[in-house]
Amino acid sequence: MTELAKRGLTTAVICSEPFKALGKNQARVFGTPDLPLVMIAHPLGGLSLEQVQGRALVAIPQVVALIKGSQNSV
């Protein structure tokens, strides 16, 4: 993700709350401290398809907002 972000592409990392600090630290270490994190509920593993779809429904508006925001800055 960080390489894509460095090239000017709209990017984000989807993660759950327990991994938020790790995601922010990794983004900083790899030179993209402002890399957006799209947050979903934890856990993701061991869920039914319907539960995973529920997580996706939470992430989609966040991703759309990021894309729209990047279009406004072009």
VEXMAR-351573 format. One record per residue (C-alpha): z, y, x. Coordinates in steps of 0.001 Angstrom, whole numbers. Each point is the difference from the previous one (the first is absolute). Layout:
residues N
       Z       Y       X
       Z       Y       X
...
***
This chain:
residues 74
       Z       Y       X
       0       0       0
     883    2467    2686
   -3420    -242    1639
   -1690     698   -3334
    2322    2945    -625
    -766    1391    3456
   -3696    -104    -944
     685    2181   -3031
    -152   -2695   -2671
    2468     -17   -2859
    2431   -2800     766
    3430   -1173   -1063
    2324   -2927     462
    1343   -1802   -3032
    3582   -1093     540
    3280    -617   -1771
    3233    1919     496
    1553   -2330    2627
   -3032     622    2221
    -232    3776    -499
    1776     939    3239
   -2026   -2560    1949
   -3236    1335   -1472
     890    3583     890
    1063    -972    3520
   -3151   -2028     631
   -2200    2828   -1256
    1749    2391    2377
    -249   -2413    2952
   -3726    -445    -608
    -620    3751    -167
    -291     582   -3753
    3444    1197   -1090
   -1384    1395   -3274
   -1557   -3305   -1087
     825    -329   -3707
    2072   -2908   -1220
    -808   -1319   -3473
    3272   -1402   -1236
     326   -3082   -2204
    3056   -1935   -1167
    1432   -2719    2220
    -591   -2907     357
   -3672    -893    -113
     219   -3581    1243
     734   -2752   -2475
   -1140    1975   -3033
   -2195   -1168   -2836
   -3488    1433    -317
    1181    2165   -2883
    2811    1437    2114
   -2394     758    2868
   -2301    1715   -2483
    2976    2091   -1094
     534    1100    3602
   -3693     899     228
     245    2105   -3151
    2720    2039    1714
   -2049     394    3187
   -3313     959   -1619
     999    3510   -1173
    1442     731    3445
   -3234   -1086    1689
   -2111    2006   -2454
    2133    3089     675
    -537    -434    3743
   -3750    -302    -459
    -157    3018   -2286
    2136    2003    2414
   -2318    -805    2890
   -3028    1065   -2039
    1621    3360    -673
     503     605    3728
   -3658    -661     888
***
